Structure formats: C-alpha cells, structure tokens
Amino acid sequence: MEKKTVSFYRKYYSYTGGHQKVKDYIHHFIASNYQPLLFTEGEASTCPDLFKNLENVTFQEHYKPQDADIVMLAGMDWKAYMDSGAKHNNIFNLIQHVRHADRQLPLFEYLEKPAVRLCVSNSVKNAILPFANGPCHTINMGIYLPHLKNRKSSDLYILASKQPELGHEILEWANGKGIKTILHDAKKERIDVLSAMSSSRVTLALPNISEGFFLPSLEAMHYSNFAVVPYCIANNEYYHPCANLIIPDYEVDDIKSAILRALSSHHSVSTVKKYIGQRIVRKYSLKKEQQELQKILKLYV
C-alpha cells in the first residue's frame, strides 16, 4: 500500500528547541509509515544542517501542502498554510508553548482553526483548551540524551541564553563567593551545553518567565548533581521533592539561595536525589513520544 504523505513547513533563521522538536516529529512520522514532504526557508548559524540531508524525506522547492494527504503545522506555520489556499480534513497542530493562549499574540487567532492539537505538556494543553477548535492531546516532550561522563570540574554552570543580563549578575555574585562558574549567555551548540552541565555540580538554567516545556530542566537533572530552574509554569510538571530539581521563585535572591543550597548538599543526599531525577527524566523518551503520536494518528487518519 502506498504511504500517506504529510506536509511540513519551517522558517529556519535561528535555531531553537522548537525546530529540533519539529525534526523529531518528522522522524516519528517516518517511523509511522508516512512520507514527509518538507519545505524549509533560511539557514540558522547554529545547527545549520538540522533539516538537511534527511533520509526518507521529500524536499519541496516551493511550499505545496496541497500535495500531501495530511498537514503538520507548528507556531506561525499557519500563515503560510492559509496563504497556500490548501484545505485538509486532517491538520495536526504541534503546540509547544503556553503563549498560544495569549490573546495579544498572533498565535492565538490560529486556535480557532480546526485541527488536532498535540501539546508538549499538560500546562500547554490546559492553557489552550478553552480556545482550541478541535481535540487537544498531550504528548510529553521526548528527548535524546547522549552518554557523557565528564569530571565535575566546575561548581556552577549558568545557561543564560534567554536571560543574559541576569546570567551576568549571578556570575558576578558567584565569582565573589569563590564559586567556580561557567556562563553561556548566547546560543551554543547543544553538545556544548550538555558538556557544561555534565562537568558542573550545579546547573542554573534561566528560562523565559513562562515556558511550554523547558528542556534544559530535564537535561540538567540528568547531567548535573542539581538543577536550579526558576519557576516558569512548565517545570512544575516534572518536579518531585525527592529529586534534584530546585524551583525557586523568579527573584535574584531566591535563585542565589537555591544555588547555595544545592552546592552545600551532602554527597549522599545529592546522589540519591540525582538518581530519582534521572528516573523522572527517563519518562520523557523519544520512543514514548513516537508511540503516543501513533496512537493519536490511528484515531484521526
């Protein structure tokens, strides 16, 4: 039987975790016996090859969703889809942030369009549910974590690409206390971020004030002894009091107190908490994400 086709569209001028997740879904559809049609525009300076040379993908020179049986849209992809004039009975809409429910943003208006919403967390689903035209499903974010075994040569790693000014403020404070610190205040290749986490006792990851799913929380729980991540809505979903994730209020003094608490934790305590944290992280696998998508596809296609 001939494979069903699924259309993807990406503007790719700057690498984000959202783009990585769209690529994951391309692979999920391939594993589910679909033929992806992909149109991309632009090339990011970080991870420029993300959407290049993908096996089992048909690349389009022009965006023609009408050539596909079903359509996958994420973020502002809706605009290009609507401009194309295509019409489909089966549209799957990947929702990766609670901001889709913000009436002040262009994303909000697309919730009135009929589609099956695939939400990366319950926080996202709960945010959009009152406004979405069509069914909403949660498929928890799946992640791939390469094996890294770095010596803990640093006390603190600050991931501040989303909050560079705050990152520098914390760095200055940490230096004053003799805390050996690594700071990334701009986007880095993912392997560089993970290596910094792996070589640091504590990771402070600074999200936006609200997130749909903040991946560095789980990455830091896996690689560092402790992850300190200020409250951003989504990180509450994978918090457990016995695990190695600390969620301070998004206030400088609270963040500093959380860092000191993590650094002063006894080795035996941090070992147990990290073990529990890593068990939580294992629930967020790409394989499980793929399986959940396959269940949903069977319902609608």
C-alpha positions in Angstrom: 0.0 0.0 0.0 1.3 3.5 -0.9 2.4 5.6 2.0 0.3 8.5 3.1 2.1 11.9 2.8 2.4 14.6 5.5 3.4 18.2 4.8 5.9 20.1 7.0 7.0 23.8 6.7 9.8 25.5 8.5 11.3 29.0 8.6 14.7 28.3 9.9 16.7 31.5 10.5 17.6 30.8 14.2 18.0 27.5 16.0 15.6 26.8 18.8 14.4 23.7 20.6 11.1 24.1 18.8 12.8 23.5 15.5 14.5 20.4 17.0 11.1 19.1 18.1 9.7 19.5 14.6 12.6 17.5 13.2 11.8 14.8 15.8 8.2 14.7 14.6 9.4 14.3 11.0 11.2 11.1 12.2 8.2 10.0 14.1 6.0 10.2 11.0 8.6 8.2 9.0 8.6 5.5 11.7 4.8 5.5 11.5 5.0 4.7 7.7 4.3 8.2 6.4 6.2 10.0 3.7 7.1 13.6 4.8 7.1 16.5 2.4 9.3 19.3 3.7 9.8 22.9 2.7 12.3 25.0 4.5 13.3 28.6 4.3 16.5 30.1 5.7 19.6 28.7 7.4 20.4 29.2 11.1 24.0 30.0 12.1 23.7 27.4 14.9 23.0 23.8 13.8 22.7 24.9 10.1 22.3 21.3 9.0 19.3 20.5 11.1 16.9 20.0 8.2 19.4 19.0 5.6 20.0 15.5 4.1 17.2 13.9 5.9 16.6 10.3 4.7 13.2 9.3 3.6 12.1 12.9 3.2 10.9 14.6 0.0 12.2 18.2 -0.1 9.9 20.7 -1.8 11.3 23.8 -3.7 8.0 25.5 -3.0 5.6 25.1 -0.2 2.8 23.0 -1.5 0.8 21.4 1.3 -2.0 20.5 -1.1 0.4 17.8 -2.4 0.1 15.9 0.9 -2.6 13.8 2.5 -2.3 15.4 5.9 -0.6 18.5 7.3 1.6 19.1 10.3 1.8 22.8 11.5 3.6 24.4 14.4 3.8 28.0 15.5 3.4 30.6 12.8 3.3 27.8 10.1 -0.4 28.5 9.9 0.1 31.8 8.0 2.0 30.0 5.1 -0.6 27.2 5.1 -3.5 29.6 4.8 -1.7 31.7 2.1 -1.3 28.5 0.1 -5.0 28.0 -0.3 -4.8 24.4 0.6 -7.6 22.7 2.5 -7.3 19.5 4.5 -9.6 17.4 6.8 -6.6 16.3 8.8 -4.4 19.0 10.3 -2.2 18.3 13.2 -1.0 21.3 15.1 2.0 21.0 17.4 1.7 23.4 20.3 4.9 24.0 22.3 4.2 27.0 24.5 1.5 28.3 26.8 1.8 31.7 25.0 -0.6 30.3 22.3 -3.3 31.2 24.7 -2.3 34.8 24.9 -4.9 36.9 23.2 -2.4 39.6 22.4 -0.3 37.3 20.2 -0.9 36.3 16.5 -0.6 32.7 17.6 -3.9 33.0 19.5 -6.1 33.6 16.4 -5.0 30.2 14.9 -6.6 28.3 17.7 -9.9 29.0 16.1 -8.8 26.9 13.0 -10.0 23.3 13.2 -7.1 20.9 13.9 -5.9 18.2 16.3 -3.7 19.9 18.8 -0.6 18.0 20.0 0.6 19.7 23.2 4.0 19.1 24.6 2.9 19.3 28.2 -0.3 19.4 30.3 0.5 23.0 31.1 0.2 23.8 27.4 -3.0 21.7 27.0 -4.7 23.4 29.9 -3.8 26.8 28.6 -5.2 26.4 25.1 -8.1 24.0 25.9 -10.7 26.8 26.4 -9.9 28.3 23.0 -9.0 25.4 20.7 -11.2 24.4 17.8 -10.8 20.6 17.9 -9.4 17.9 20.2 -6.3 18.5 22.3 -3.9 15.8 23.3 -0.8 15.9 25.5 2.3 14.1 24.1 5.0 14.8 26.7 8.2 16.1 25.1 10.7 13.3 24.2 14.4 14.0 24.5 17.6 12.3 23.5 20.5 12.5 26.0 23.9 11.3 24.7 26.2 9.5 27.1 28.6 11.9 28.7 30.9 11.2 31.7 32.7 14.4 32.4 34.6 15.1 35.6 32.9 17.7 37.8 35.5 20.4 37.3 33.1 23.3 37.8 30.8 24.3 40.7 28.2 26.1 38.7 27.0 26.3 35.1 24.7 29.1 34.1 22.7 28.7 31.0 21.5 32.3 30.3 20.9 32.5 26.6 17.4 33.6 27.3 18.3 35.9 30.2 21.9 37.1 29.6 21.8 40.1 31.9 20.6 38.0 34.8 23.2 35.4 34.0 26.0 38.0 34.3 24.6 39.3 37.6 24.6 35.7 39.0 28.1 35.2 37.6 29.5 38.3 39.3 27.9 37.2 42.6 29.3 33.6 42.2 32.8 34.9 41.5 32.6 37.0 44.6 31.9 33.9 46.6 34.7 31.8 45.0 32.2 29.6 43.2 33.9 28.2 40.0 31.4 29.1 37.3 30.8 28.6 33.5 28.5 31.0 31.8 26.8 30.7 28.4 25.0 34.0 27.7 24.2 33.2 24.0 23.1 30.2 22.0 25.5 27.4 21.8 25.6 24.0 20.1 23.6 21.6 22.2 26.6 19.3 22.8 28.4 22.3 24.3 25.5 22.9 26.7 25.3 19.3 27.7 29.0 19.0 28.3 28.9 22.1 30.5 26.1 20.5 32.5 27.9 17.3 32.8 31.1 18.9 34.1 29.3 21.1 36.7 27.9 20.1 40.1 25.0 22.5 39.7 23.3 23.9 36.6 21.3 27.1 36.8 19.1 27.2 33.7 17.3 30.5 33.2 14.0 30.2 31.2 11.6 32.8 29.9 9.0 33.8 32.6 6.7 31.2 31.0 7.5 28.1 29.0 5.5 25.4 27.4 8.3 22.8 28.1 11.7 23.9 29.3 14.1 21.1 28.0 17.2 22.3 30.0 15.4 21.4 33.2 15.5 17.7 32.3 18.9 17.9 30.8 20.4 19.5 33.9 18.6 16.9 36.1 20.3 14.2 34.1 23.8 15.6 33.9 24.4 17.8 36.9 24.0 16.9 40.6 21.4 19.6 40.9 19.3 21.6 38.5 18.2 25.0 39.6 15.4 26.4 37.4 13.2 29.3 38.4 9.5 28.8 38.2 8.3 29.0 34.5 4.9 27.1 34.7 6.1 24.0 32.7 8.9 22.9 35.1 6.4 22.2 37.8 5.2 19.2 35.8 8.4 17.2 36.4 9.2 18.5 39.9 9.4 16.0 42.8 10.5 16.9 46.3 12.9 14.0 46.4 14.5 14.7 43.1 17.4 17.0 42.2 15.3 19.8 40.6 15.1 23.0 42.7 12.5 25.6 41.6 13.0 29.0 43.3 10.8 31.9 42.6 12.0 34.1 39.7 13.8 36.5 42.1 17.5 37.0 42.2 17.8 36.4 46.0 15.7 33.2 45.8 17.9 32.0 42.9 21.1 32.6 44.8 19.7 30.8 47.9 18.8 27.8 45.8 22.3 27.7 44.3 23.9 27.8 47.7 21.5 25.1 49.0 22.4 22.8 46.1 26.2 23.4 46.5 26.1 22.7 50.2 24.1 19.4 49.8 25.9 16.4 51.2 27.2 14.0 48.6 25.0 11.1 49.7 21.9 13.3 49.5 22.7 14.6 46.1 23.5 11.1 44.8 20.0 9.9 45.9 18.3 13.0 44.5 20.1 12.7 41.2 19.1 9.0 40.9 15.4 9.9 41.4 15.8 12.9 39.0 17.2 10.7 36.3 14.3 8.2 36.7 11.9 11.1 36.1 13.9 12.2 33.0 13.7 8.7 31.5 9.9 9.0 31.2 10.5 11.7 28.5 11.9 9.5 25.8 11.6 10.0 22.0 10.3 6.4 21.7 7.4 7.1 24.0 6.7 10.4 22.2 6.6 8.4 18.9 4.3 5.8 20.4 1.8 8.4 21.7 1.7 10.1 18.3 1.0 6.7 16.6 -2.0 6.2 18.9 -3.4 9.6 18.0 -2.9 9.1 14.3 -4.9 5.9 14.5 -7.8 7.9 15.9 -8.0 10.5 13.1 -6.3 9.2 9.9 
